[in-house]
C-alpha cells in the first residue's frame, strides 16, 4: 500500500464515522416520528450516500486515480441508487 492510499484511508477513518452518526440520527428521528420503516430506510440510504458522495467529491482532485477511491465512490453510488429505488417502490 503506497502513501497515497494510506492518506485516503486515514481521511475515511476520520470522516465516515461522523457521516454515519449524522445519518443514523436522522434514521432514529424518523423512526421516533413513526415514519414507515421502508420510507425511513430509503431516506437513510439516500442521505447517507449523498453525504459520502460529498466527502468523495472533496478529495476527488487528490485521489481520483486510486482504486480505493473508485471503490468508495461505487459504494456511495450504490447507497444513493438503493435509496432512490426503495423510495420509488414504497406504496
Buried (B, 14 or more C-beta within 10 A) or exposed (E): EEEBBEBBEEBBEEBBEEBEEEBEEBBEEBBEEEBEEEEBBBBBBBBBBBBBBEBBEEBEEEBEEBEBBEEBBEBBBEBBEBBBEBBEEEE
